[in-house]
Amino acid sequence: MKVYTSPSCMECQALKTWLKSEGIDFKEIDVSIDQDAFSKVVNKTKEMKVPTVEINKEYIIGFDRDKILDKIKKSC
């Protein structure tokens, strides 16, 4: 799972805290540093919002616990 974040995004911080508390492994991609990676996500999703979660090449825009857990369950 990849999580696209920005240092100034409070929703991103909440998402990362929640993922860690649930023991869910993720790779964080800071869009302020890796703008190319974020550009690819924007091209695929047509959204310029963080956090964006990528699970098995599917994207969840924003911090949506239910959708994230559902995608994780389906990917196992």
N, CA, C and O atoms as a GROMACS GRO file, in nm:
protein
  304
    1MET      N    1   0.084  -0.117   0.000
    1MET     CA    2   0.000   0.000   0.000
    1MET      C    3   0.089   0.124   0.000
    1MET      O    4   0.188   0.130   0.072
    2LYS      N    5   0.051   0.221  -0.082
    2LYS     CA    6   0.120   0.349  -0.085
    2LYS      C    7   0.025   0.456  -0.034
    2LYS      O    8  -0.095   0.454  -0.062
    3VAL      N    9   0.080   0.550   0.040
    3VAL     CA   10   0.001   0.661   0.092
    3VAL      C   11   0.071   0.790   0.049
    3VAL      O   12   0.184   0.818   0.090
    4TYR      N   13   0.002   0.866  -0.033
    4TYR     CA   14   0.055   0.994  -0.082
    4TYR      C   15   0.011   1.103   0.016
    4TYR      O   16  -0.108   1.121   0.043
    5THR      N   17   0.111   1.174   0.068
    5THR     CA   18   0.084   1.272   0.174
    5THR      C   19   0.158   1.403   0.149
    5THR      O   20   0.241   1.415   0.058
    6SER      N   21   0.124   1.500   0.231
    6SER     CA   22   0.192   1.629   0.234
    6SER      C   23   0.218   1.663   0.380
    6SER      O   24   0.133   1.636   0.465
    7PRO      N   25   0.334   1.721   0.411
    7PRO     CA   26   0.365   1.751   0.551
    7PRO      C   27   0.265   1.844   0.620
    7PRO      O   28   0.247   1.837   0.741
    8SER      N   29   0.199   1.931   0.544
    8SER     CA   30   0.107   2.028   0.604
    8SER      C   31  -0.037   1.976   0.613
    8SER      O   32  -0.125   2.049   0.659
    9CYS      N   33  -0.061   1.853   0.571
    9CYS     CA   34  -0.195   1.796   0.565
    9CYS      C   35  -0.230   1.727   0.696
    9CYS      O   36  -0.171   1.624   0.731
   10MET      N   37  -0.326   1.781   0.770
   10MET     CA   38  -0.367   1.723   0.897
   10MET      C   39  -0.439   1.589   0.877
   10MET      O   40  -0.423   1.498   0.959
   11GLU      N   41  -0.516   1.577   0.772
   11GLU     CA   42  -0.585   1.451   0.742
   11GLU      C   43  -0.482   1.341   0.711
   11GLU      O   44  -0.503   1.225   0.746
   12CYS      N   45  -0.372   1.379   0.647
   12CYS     CA   46  -0.263   1.283   0.619
   12CYS      C   47  -0.202   1.232   0.749
   12CYS      O   48  -0.176   1.113   0.764
   13GLN      N   49  -0.180   1.323   0.842
   13GLN     CA   50  -0.123   1.284   0.971
   13GLN      C   51  -0.216   1.189   1.045
   13GLN      O   52  -0.172   1.091   1.105
   14ALA      N   53  -0.345   1.219   1.041
   14ALA     CA   54  -0.444   1.133   1.107
   14ALA      C   55  -0.447   0.995   1.042
   14ALA      O   56  -0.456   0.895   1.113
   15LEU      N   57  -0.440   0.989   0.911
   15LEU     CA   58  -0.439   0.862   0.840
   15LEU      C   59  -0.318   0.778   0.879
   15LEU      O   60  -0.330   0.660   0.908
   16LYS      N   61  -0.200   0.840   0.879
   16LYS     CA   62  -0.078   0.766   0.914
   16LYS      C   63  -0.084   0.715   1.057
   16LYS      O   64  -0.043   0.602   1.084
   17THR      N   65  -0.134   0.796   1.148
   17THR     CA   66  -0.148   0.755   1.288
   17THR      C   67  -0.242   0.636   1.299
   17THR      O   68  -0.213   0.541   1.372
   18TRP      N   69  -0.354   0.641   1.228
   18TRP     CA   70  -0.451   0.532   1.230
   18TRP      C   71  -0.391   0.404   1.171
   18TRP      O   72  -0.407   0.297   1.228
   19LEU      N   73  -0.323   0.415   1.056
   19LEU     CA   74  -0.262   0.297   0.994
   19LEU      C   75  -0.162   0.231   1.088
   19LEU      O   76  -0.160   0.109   1.102
   20LYS      N   77  -0.080   0.313   1.153
   20LYS     CA   78   0.019   0.259   1.248
   20LYS      C   79  -0.051   0.192   1.366
   20LYS      O   80  -0.009   0.085   1.410
   21SER      N   81  -0.158   0.253   1.417
   21SER     CA   82  -0.228   0.196   1.532
   21SER      C   83  -0.297   0.064   1.496
   21SER      O   84  -0.317  -0.021   1.583
   22GLU      N   85  -0.332   0.047   1.369
   22GLU     CA   86  -0.396  -0.077   1.322
   22GLU      C   87  -0.292  -0.180   1.279
   22GLU      O   88  -0.328  -0.294   1.245
   23GLY      N   89  -0.164  -0.142   1.279
   23GLY     CA   90  -0.059  -0.235   1.238
   23GLY      C   91  -0.057  -0.259   1.088
   23GLY      O   92  -0.014  -0.365   1.043
   24ILE      N   93  -0.102  -0.162   1.012
   24ILE     CA   94  -0.108  -0.175   0.866
   24ILE      C   95   0.018  -0.114   0.806
   24ILE      O   96   0.047   0.004   0.827
   25ASP      N   97   0.093  -0.196   0.733
   25ASP     CA   98   0.216  -0.148   0.669
   25ASP      C   99   0.183  -0.062   0.548
   25ASP      O  100   0.090  -0.091   0.472
   26PHE      N  101   0.260   0.044   0.531
   26PHE     CA  102   0.240   0.131   0.415
   26PHE      C  103   0.370   0.201   0.382
   26PHE      O  104   0.459   0.216   0.465
   27LYS      N  105   0.379   0.243   0.257
   27LYS     CA  106   0.492   0.323   0.211
   27LYS      C  107   0.440   0.465   0.191
   27LYS      O  108   0.347   0.488   0.114
   28GLU      N  109   0.501   0.558   0.261
   28GLU     CA  110   0.460   0.698   0.249
   28GLU      C  111   0.535   0.765   0.135
   28GLU      O  112   0.657   0.751   0.122
   29ILE      N  113   0.462   0.838   0.053
   29ILE     CA  114   0.522   0.917  -0.053
   29ILE      C  115   0.483   1.062  -0.030
   29ILE      O  116   0.366   1.100  -0.043
   30ASP      N  117   0.582   1.142   0.006
   30ASP     CA  118   0.562   1.285   0.033
   30ASP      C  119   0.556   1.357  -0.101
   30ASP      O  120   0.657   1.366  -0.171
   31VAL      N  121   0.438   1.408  -0.137
   31VAL     CA  122   0.420   1.470  -0.268
   31VAL      C  123   0.495   1.603  -0.282
   31VAL      O  124   0.515   1.651  -0.393
   32SER      N  125   0.536   1.660  -0.170
   32SER     CA  126   0.615   1.783  -0.180
   32SER      C  127   0.758   1.753  -0.224
   32SER      O  128   0.829   1.842  -0.270
   33ILE      N  129   0.799   1.627  -0.209
   33ILE     CA  130   0.932   1.584  -0.251
   33ILE      C  131   0.926   1.510  -0.384
   33ILE      O  132   1.004   1.538  -0.476
   34ASP      N  133   0.832   1.414  -0.395
   34ASP     CA  134   0.820   1.332  -0.516
   34ASP      C  135   0.700   1.378  -0.598
   34ASP      O  136   0.595   1.313  -0.599
   35GLN      N  137   0.718   1.490  -0.666
   35GLN     CA  138   0.609   1.547  -0.743
   35GLN      C  139   0.576   1.465  -0.867
   35GLN      O  140   0.461   1.466  -0.912
   36ASP      N  141   0.674   1.394  -0.922
   36ASP     CA  142   0.649   1.308  -1.039
   36ASP      C  143   0.552   1.196  -1.004
   36ASP      O  144   0.460   1.167  -1.080
   37ALA      N  145   0.573   1.132  -0.888
   37ALA     CA  146   0.484   1.024  -0.846
   37ALA      C  147   0.342   1.077  -0.829
   37ALA      O  148   0.246   1.012  -0.870
   38PHE      N  149   0.329   1.195  -0.770
   38PHE     CA  150   0.196   1.251  -0.750
   38PHE      C  151   0.132   1.289  -0.882
   38PHE      O  152   0.010   1.274  -0.898
   39SER      N  153   0.209   1.337  -0.976
   39SER     CA  154   0.156   1.371  -1.109
   39SER      C  155   0.094   1.248  -1.175
   39SER      O  156  -0.011   1.258  -1.239
   40LYS      N  157   0.157   1.133  -1.159
   40LYS     CA  158   0.103   1.009  -1.215
   40LYS      C  159  -0.030   0.973  -1.149
   40LYS      O  160  -0.123   0.928  -1.216
   41VAL      N  161  -0.037   0.992  -1.017
   41VAL     CA  162  -0.162   0.964  -0.946
   41VAL      C  163  -0.271   1.060  -0.991
   41VAL      O  164  -0.385   1.018  -1.014
   42VAL      N  165  -0.239   1.186  -1.005
   42VAL     CA  166  -0.336   1.285  -1.050
   42VAL      C  167  -0.387   1.250  -1.189
   42VAL      O  168  -0.506   1.262  -1.216
   43ASN      N  169  -0.298   1.206  -1.278
   43ASN     CA  170  -0.339   1.166  -1.413
   43ASN      C  171  -0.436   1.049  -1.409
   43ASN      O  172  -0.529   1.043  -1.490
   44LYS      N  173  -0.417   0.956  -1.316
   44LYS     CA  174  -0.504   0.838  -1.308
   44LYS      C  175  -0.635   0.868  -1.237
   44LYS      O  176  -0.740   0.817  -1.277
   45THR      N  177  -0.630   0.950  -1.132
   45THR     CA  178  -0.750   0.974  -1.050
   45THR      C  179  -0.826   1.100  -1.090
   45THR      O  180  -0.944   1.114  -1.059
   46LYS      N  181  -0.759   1.191  -1.159
   46LYS     CA  182  -0.816   1.322  -1.194
   46LYS      C  183  -0.847   1.405  -1.070
   46LYS      O  184  -0.931   1.495  -1.073
   47GLU      N  185  -0.777   1.374  -0.961
   47GLU     CA  186  -0.793   1.446  -0.834
   47GLU      C  187  -0.657   1.495  -0.786
   47GLU      O  188  -0.557   1.425  -0.801
   48MET      N  189  -0.654   1.614  -0.730
   48MET     CA  190  -0.530   1.668  -0.671
   48MET      C  191  -0.550   1.684  -0.521
   48MET      O  192  -0.548   1.794  -0.468
   49LYS      N  193  -0.569   1.570  -0.454
   49LYS     CA  194  -0.596   1.576  -0.311
   49LYS      C  195  -0.511   1.473  -0.239
   49LYS      O  196  -0.487   1.363  -0.289
   50VAL      N  197  -0.466   1.511  -0.121
   50VAL     CA  198  -0.401   1.417  -0.031
   50VAL      C  199  -0.482   1.414   0.098
   50VAL      O  200  -0.545   1.514   0.132
   51PRO      N  201  -0.482   1.305   0.168
   51PRO     CA  202  -0.411   1.183   0.135
   51PRO      C  203  -0.480   1.106   0.022
   51PRO      O  204  -0.602   1.112   0.006
   52THR      N  205  -0.399   1.035  -0.053
   52THR     CA  206  -0.448   0.939  -0.151
   52THR      C  207  -0.383   0.807  -0.118
   52THR      O  208  -0.261   0.799  -0.100
   53VAL      N  209  -0.464   0.703  -0.110
   53VAL     CA  210  -0.416   0.570  -0.077
   53VAL      C  211  -0.422   0.484  -0.203
   53VAL      O  212  -0.524   0.481  -0.272
   54GLU      N  213  -0.313   0.415  -0.233
   54GLU     CA  214  -0.309   0.324  -0.347
   54GLU      C  215  -0.294   0.181  -0.296
   54GLU      O  216  -0.198   0.148  -0.226
   55ILE      N  217  -0.390   0.098  -0.332
   55ILE     CA  218  -0.387  -0.044  -0.296
   55ILE      C  219  -0.414  -0.124  -0.423
   55ILE      O  220  -0.521  -0.114  -0.482
   56ASN      N  221  -0.315  -0.201  -0.465
   56ASN     CA  222  -0.328  -0.283  -0.587
   56ASN      C  223  -0.375  -0.201  -0.707
   56ASN      O  224  -0.466  -0.242  -0.780
   57LYS      N  225  -0.313  -0.086  -0.726
   57LYS     CA  226  -0.340   0.003  -0.840
   57LYS      C  227  -0.481   0.062  -0.839
   57LYS      O  228  -0.528   0.111  -0.941
   58GLU      N  229  -0.547   0.055  -0.724
   58GLU     CA  230  -0.675   0.123  -0.706
   58GLU      C  231  -0.654   0.234  -0.604
   58GLU      O  232  -0.572   0.221  -0.513
   59TYR      N  233  -0.727   0.343  -0.620
   59TYR     CA  234  -0.703   0.463  -0.540
   59TYR      C  235  -0.823   0.499  -0.454
   59TYR      O  236  -0.938   0.488  -0.495
   60ILE      N  237  -0.792   0.543  -0.333
   60ILE     CA  238  -0.891   0.596  -0.241
   60ILE      C  239  -0.848   0.739  -0.210
   60ILE      O  240  -0.738   0.763  -0.159
   61ILE      N  241  -0.935   0.833  -0.242
   61ILE     CA  242  -0.905   0.974  -0.219
   61ILE      C  243  -0.956   1.012  -0.081
   61ILE      O  244  -1.073   0.989  -0.049
   62GLY      N  245  -0.868   1.068   0.001
   62GLY     CA  246  -0.908   1.109   0.135
   62GLY      C  247  -0.892   0.996   0.236
   62GLY      O  248  -0.851   0.885   0.200
   63PHE      N  249  -0.924   1.024   0.358
   63PHE     CA  250  -0.910   0.930   0.470
   63PHE      C  251  -1.046   0.863   0.493
   63PHE      O  252  -1.130   0.915   0.567
   64ASP      N  253  -1.066   0.748   0.430
   64ASP     CA  254  -1.191   0.674   0.441
   64ASP      C  255  -1.160   0.536   0.497
   64ASP      O  256  -1.123   0.444   0.424
   65ARG      N  257  -1.174   0.522   0.629
   65ARG     CA  258  -1.138   0.397   0.697
   65ARG      C  259  -1.206   0.275   0.635
   65ARG      O  260  -1.142   0.173   0.609
   66ASP      N  261  -1.337   0.286   0.612
   66ASP     CA  262  -1.412   0.172   0.561
   66ASP      C  263  -1.362   0.127   0.424
   66ASP      O  264  -1.344   0.008   0.401
   67LYS      N  265  -1.341   0.221   0.334
   67LYS     CA  266  -1.292   0.186   0.201
   67LYS      C  267  -1.152   0.125   0.208
   67LYS      O  268  -1.122   0.028   0.138
   68ILE      N  269  -1.068   0.181   0.292
   68ILE     CA  270  -0.931   0.129   0.305
   68ILE      C  271  -0.934  -0.014   0.358
   68ILE      O  272  -0.868  -0.102   0.302
   69LEU      N  273  -1.009  -0.038   0.464
   69LEU     CA  274  -1.018  -0.173   0.520
   69LEU      C  275  -1.078  -0.271   0.420
   69LEU      O  276  -1.035  -0.386   0.412
   70ASP      N  277  -1.178  -0.227   0.344
   70ASP     CA  278  -1.241  -0.312   0.244
   70ASP      C  279  -1.141  -0.351   0.136
   70ASP      O  280  -1.134  -0.467   0.097
   71LYS      N  281  -1.064  -0.255   0.087
   71LYS     CA  282  -0.963  -0.283  -0.017
   71LYS      C  283  -0.854  -0.376   0.036
   71LYS      O  284  -0.808  -0.464  -0.036
   72ILE      N  285  -0.814  -0.357   0.160
   72ILE     CA  286  -0.712  -0.443   0.220
   72ILE      C  287  -0.764  -0.586   0.227
   72ILE      O  288  -0.693  -0.680   0.193
   73LYS      N  289  -0.889  -0.602   0.273
   73LYS     CA  290  -0.948  -0.736   0.284
   73LYS      C  291  -0.956  -0.804   0.148
   73LYS      O  292  -0.928  -0.923   0.136
   74LYS      N  293  -0.995  -0.728   0.046
   74LYS     CA  294  -1.008  -0.784  -0.090
   74LYS      C  295  -0.874  -0.819  -0.151
   74LYS      O  296  -0.865  -0.905  -0.239
   75SER      N  297  -0.768  -0.752  -0.105
   75SER     CA  298  -0.635  -0.777  -0.164
   75SER      C  299  -0.565  -0.896  -0.100
   75SER      O  300  -0.463  -0.943  -0.152
   76CYS      N  301  -0.618  -0.946   0.010
   76CYS     CA  302  -0.554  -1.060   0.079
   76CYS      C  303  -0.598  -1.192   0.021
   76CYS      O  304  -0.554  -1.297   0.067
   0.00000   0.00000   0.00000
